Amino acid sequence: MLGVPAGLELARRGGFQAPFFAVAALGLAVAGLALLLLPSMRGHLAGARVRAEENAMRELRALVGRPLVLLSYATTAVMTMASFLVIPNISAYVQNNLGYPRERLGLLYLVGGALTFVVMRTAGALIDRVGAFRTSLVGAAMLVAVLYAGFHAYVPGLPVIVVFVAFMTGTAIRNISHGTLASKVPLPSERARFGSIQSAVDHLSSALAAFLAARMLHELPDQRLDGMGAVAALAIAFTLASSCLIFLIERHLAPGASSSAGAARALEGRG
């Protein structure tokens, strides 16, 4: 009974908007009192959330505590650093150090990308036949050769397109070899978590490698990059190390090999 007369009086004194503001203010007051005075109706969910968080942390610790998982992450980091020591600077290097014309730079990426597409399909079939480690050796050999002859101690007359394409295809072969093995490391229930951490490792490693290369390189007055030889030597070292790590992963994943991942799979199968 009071609402209508009060609303009319508010409208007379404060304009037609005043009753609406008054109702809104009362609604806020009621909502605030409800939050302060009424008991929570979600108490039963709090315990479930806490248990879910505890289970997630326990599963995360179990995942990153397995040596094979850590080995896979280390391989990702080493491989990524081997690539990204060179990748951010390869365009400037081929233009300013090797004299490749800027207007034809797109041709390098076109040919390299097209050939990489074909090589990845071939590498996948080769992995199925001879294994990931042996296939990765092909990519590693290409990378070591091109890093040495094209970056560390450039061989005069070596075509720039050969340097660029060999680097891209060698990197692709090595990456797909490790990717095949890495997909076998986690349990099916861990793949999303494993992949998320691996992606983070990949991004952090690429940033670290790019920063390290930037510290090692210096631009000369004629815009040539000084220090690429040292960067290439470090990339070669990382490439060789990644081959050793891929070998260890494949050995742990071999049928009959005793590994924590294999034991975990056996337990999950019994469950």
ZABA-818609 format. One record per residue (C-alpha): residue in three letters; chain; x negated, y negated, z; residue number from 1. Coordinates in steps of 0.001 Angstrom, whole numbers, plus 500000, padded with zeros to 6 digits. Layout:
<atoms>
 res chain      x      y      z   n
 ALA     A      X      Y      Z NUM
...
</atoms>
This chain:
<atoms>
 res chain      x      y      z   n
 MET     A 500000 500000 500000   1
 LEU     A 497091 497664 500685   2
 GLY     A 495190 498418 497478   3
 VAL     A 497363 496519 494979   4
 PRO     A 497804 493308 497024   5
 ALA     A 494091 493316 497903   6
 GLY     A 493190 493782 494259   7
 LEU     A 495436 490917 493186   8
 GLU     A 493984 488648 495833   9
 LEU     A 490420 489539 494799  10
 ALA     A 491308 488845 491166  11
 ARG     A 492814 485452 492115  12
 ARG     A 489755 484459 494081  13
 GLY     A 486919 486025 492066  14
 GLY     A 488283 486690 488587  15
 PHE     A 489670 489837 487015  16
 GLN     A 486312 491678 487342  17
 ALA     A 486259 491369 491150  18
 PRO     A 488581 494350 491898  19
 PHE     A 486483 496621 489697  20
 PHE     A 483290 495589 491438  21
 ALA     A 484975 496146 494797  22
 VAL     A 486087 499657 493840  23
 ALA     A 482578 500444 492590  24
 ALA     A 481078 499199 495858  25
 LEU     A 483461 501350 497867  26
 GLY     A 482568 504364 495699  27
 LEU     A 478886 503833 496380  28
 ALA     A 479561 503535 500088  29
 VAL     A 481592 506758 500135  30
 ALA     A 478917 508589 498130  31
 GLY     A 476209 507356 500488  32
 LEU     A 478148 508478 503549  33
 ALA     A 478766 511873 501939  34
 LEU     A 475063 512344 501348  35
 LEU     A 474222 511335 504899  36
 LEU     A 476969 513092 506843  37
 LEU     A 478021 516194 504889  38
 PRO     A 475907 519369 505183  39
 SER     A 473994 520649 502170  40
 MET     A 475771 523253 500064  41
 ARG     A 472537 524367 498386  42
 GLY     A 470744 525803 501365  43
 HIS     A 471100 529329 499997  44
 LEU     A 469280 528238 496843  45
 ALA     A 466281 526783 498646  46
 GLY     A 465089 530167 499829  47
 ALA     A 465443 531628 496355  48
 ARG     A 463484 528741 494864  49
 VAL     A 460714 529140 497418  50
 ARG     A 460533 532869 496735  51
 ALA     A 460433 532249 492980  52
 GLU     A 457595 529742 493393  53
 GLU     A 455680 532138 495627  54
 ASN     A 456139 534964 493112  55
 ALA     A 455001 532707 490266  56
 MET     A 451865 531692 492150  57
 ARG     A 451147 535300 493086  58
 GLU     A 451520 536389 489437  59
 LEU     A 449333 533495 488281  60
 ARG     A 446576 534442 490738  61
 ALA     A 446822 538054 489617  62
 LEU     A 446515 536996 485968  63
 VAL     A 443515 534684 486276  64
 GLY     A 441885 537052 488755  65
 ARG     A 441438 539795 486158  66
 PRO     A 437937 539843 484634  67
 LEU     A 439248 540586 481148  68
 VAL     A 441522 537531 481223  69
 LEU     A 438665 535303 482364  70
 LEU     A 436490 536794 479626  71
 SER     A 439110 535928 477024  72
 TYR     A 439372 532349 478307  73
 ALA     A 435586 532035 478281  74
 THR     A 435525 533249 474676  75
 THR     A 438157 530681 473729  76
 ALA     A 436114 527919 475352  77
 VAL     A 432838 528945 473710  78
 MET     A 434392 529370 470268  79
 THR     A 436211 526058 470453  80
 MET     A 433087 524218 471527  81
 ALA     A 431109 525780 468671  82
 SER     A 433660 524385 466212  83
 PHE     A 434364 520986 467746  84
 LEU     A 430735 520054 468114  85
 VAL     A 430883 519673 464329  86
 ILE     A 434520 519139 463268  87
 PRO     A 434997 515534 464519  88
 ASN     A 431799 514445 462733  89
 ILE     A 431848 516554 459574  90
 SER     A 433569 513921 457441  91
 ALA     A 431076 511184 458372  92
 TYR     A 428179 513628 457956  93
 VAL     A 429002 514782 454424  94
 GLN     A 429642 511206 453310  95
 ASN     A 426792 509332 454960  96
 ASN     A 424113 512029 455283  97
 LEU     A 424832 514155 452212  98
 GLY     A 426126 511374 449974  99
 TYR     A 429498 512907 449173 100
 PRO     A 431889 510291 447700 101
 ARG     A 434720 509274 449985 102
 GLU     A 437298 509291 447181 103
 ARG     A 436694 513017 446641 104
 LEU     A 436930 513958 450314 105
 GLY     A 440451 515300 449850 106
 LEU     A 439105 517906 447442 107
 LEU     A 437021 519452 450221 108
 TYR     A 440036 519874 452478 109
 LEU     A 442197 521133 449605 110
 VAL     A 439735 523827 448546 111
 GLY     A 438800 524692 452118 112
 GLY     A 442431 524991 453212 113
 ALA     A 443450 527095 450229 114
 LEU     A 440512 529456 450610 115
 THR     A 441072 529720 454354 116
 PHE     A 444657 530852 453713 117
 VAL     A 443405 533689 451496 118
 VAL     A 440529 534585 453818 119
 MET     A 442802 534829 456871 120
 ARG     A 445027 537365 455118 121
 THR     A 441978 539368 454075 122
 ALA     A 440462 539140 457554 123
 GLY     A 443672 540448 459114 124
 ALA     A 443568 543569 456957 125
 LEU     A 439861 543994 457683 126
 ILE     A 440464 543795 461437 127
 ASP     A 442981 546632 461158 128
 ARG     A 440413 548757 459341 129
 VAL     A 437084 548093 461073 130
 GLY     A 438007 546218 464252 131
 ALA     A 437923 542633 465455 132
 PHE     A 434279 542527 466523 133
 ARG     A 432880 543712 463197 134
 THR     A 435136 541320 461345 135
 SER     A 434093 538468 463607 136
 LEU     A 430462 539185 462717 137
 VAL     A 431232 538244 459115 138
 GLY     A 432562 534874 460237 139
 ALA     A 429721 534383 462704 140
 ALA     A 427119 535154 460034 141
 MET     A 428722 532616 457694 142
 LEU     A 428789 530004 460439 143
 VAL     A 425183 530528 461519 144
 ALA     A 424004 530346 457907 145
 VAL     A 425962 527210 457045 146
 LEU     A 425183 525475 460334 147
 TYR     A 421502 526023 459760 148
 ALA     A 421283 525359 456006 149
 GLY     A 423920 522658 455869 150
 PHE     A 423529 520792 459160 151
 HIS     A 420418 521740 461120 152
 ALA     A 417909 521735 458254 153
 TYR     A 419793 520805 455108 154
 VAL     A 418633 522710 452052 155
 PRO     A 418281 520226 449178 156
 GLY     A 420632 520996 446317 157
 LEU     A 423104 522969 448428 158
 PRO     A 426543 521804 447218 159
 VAL     A 428534 519911 449816 160
 ILE     A 431687 521831 448916 161
 VAL     A 429877 525102 449740 162
 VAL     A 428848 523736 453144 163
 PHE     A 432344 522515 453942 164
 VAL     A 434240 525563 452709 165
 ALA     A 431836 528050 454310 166
 PHE     A 432224 526293 457650 167
 MET     A 436041 526369 457439 168
 THR     A 436292 530000 456321 169
 GLY     A 433707 531248 458808 170
 THR     A 435580 529506 461606 171
 ALA     A 438888 531005 460433 172
 ILE     A 437525 534567 460331 173
 ARG     A 436044 534278 463804 174
 ASN     A 439196 532665 465250 175
 ILE     A 441586 535272 463875 176
 SER     A 439337 538044 465192 177
 HIS     A 439459 536662 468707 178
 GLY     A 443157 535841 468416 179
 THR     A 443906 539465 467602 180
 LEU     A 442039 540670 470674 181
 ALA     A 443460 537958 472937 182
 SER     A 447009 539048 472094 183
 LYS     A 446216 542437 473664 184
 VAL     A 444798 541079 476921 185
 PRO     A 447950 540073 478858 186
 LEU     A 450865 542262 479798 187
 PRO     A 454092 541593 477856 188
 SER     A 455518 539778 480881 189
 GLU     A 452421 537562 481086 190
 ARG     A 452083 536447 477470 191
 ALA     A 453724 533043 477851 192
 ARG     A 451700 532208 480962 193
 PHE     A 448515 533564 479406 194
 GLY     A 449064 531625 476189 195
 SER     A 449774 528377 478020 196
 ILE     A 446535 528580 479980 197
 GLN     A 444620 529581 476875 198
 SER     A 445996 526552 475028 199
 ALA     A 444888 524305 477888 200
 VAL     A 441406 525854 477802 201
 ASP     A 441291 525330 474048 202
 HIS     A 442215 521638 474282 203
 LEU     A 439868 520929 477177 204
 SER     A 436996 522653 475393 205
 SER     A 437572 520731 472161 206
 ALA     A 437582 517441 474073 207
 LEU     A 434412 518391 475946 208
 ALA     A 432647 519432 472729 209
 ALA     A 433650 516234 470932 210
 PHE     A 432419 514150 473868 211
 LEU     A 429143 516080 474027 212
 ALA     A 428529 515689 470286 213
 ALA     A 429235 511965 470515 214
 ARG     A 426575 511688 473211 215
 MET     A 424055 513609 471109 216
 LEU     A 424635 511726 467845 217
 HIS     A 423560 508194 466953 218
 GLU     A 424442 506097 463944 219
 LEU     A 421427 504767 462051 220
 PRO     A 421419 501340 460380 221
 ASP     A 422273 502972 457027 222
 GLN     A 425276 504732 458712 223
 ARG     A 423647 508174 458617 224
 LEU     A 424150 510342 461699 225
 ASP     A 420983 511057 463655 226
 GLY     A 420947 514153 465864 227
 MET     A 423090 516473 463749 228
 GLY     A 420271 519026 463772 229
 ALA     A 420469 519344 467547 230
 VAL     A 424266 519486 467456 231
 ALA     A 424129 522257 464842 232
 ALA     A 421582 524209 466900 233
 LEU     A 423904 524069 469914 234
 ALA     A 426837 525144 467739 235
 ILE     A 424783 528111 466517 236
 ALA     A 424061 529116 470113 237
 PHE     A 427767 528958 470999 238
 THR     A 428631 530950 467872 239
 LEU     A 426223 533748 468808 240
 ALA     A 427505 533730 472383 241
 SER     A 431105 534019 471177 242
 SER     A 430200 537143 469173 243
 CYS     A 428808 538766 472322 244
 LEU     A 431972 537879 474233 245
 ILE     A 434231 539253 471495 246
 PHE     A 432245 542501 471633 247
 LEU     A 432827 542733 475390 248
 ILE     A 436567 542119 475021 249
 GLU     A 436925 544770 472329 250
 ARG     A 434945 547253 474420 251
 HIS     A 437229 546654 477415 252
 LEU     A 440321 547085 475233 253
 ALA     A 439074 550256 473557 254
 PRO     A 441243 553358 474128 255
 GLY     A 440159 555102 477288 256
 ALA     A 438182 552127 478593 257
 SER     A 438695 551470 482293 258
 SER     A 439840 547911 482767 259
 SER     A 442009 546021 485176 260
 ALA     A 444406 545195 482358 261
 GLY     A 444746 548862 481496 262
 ALA     A 445435 549735 485114 263
 ALA     A 448014 546975 485325 264
 ARG     A 449717 548270 482188 265
 ALA     A 449829 551762 483663 266
 LEU     A 451414 550477 486848 267
 GLU     A 453976 548456 484928 268
 GLY     A 454822 551505 482849 269
 ARG     A 455495 553560 485994 270
 GLY     A 457656 550761 487332 271
</atoms>
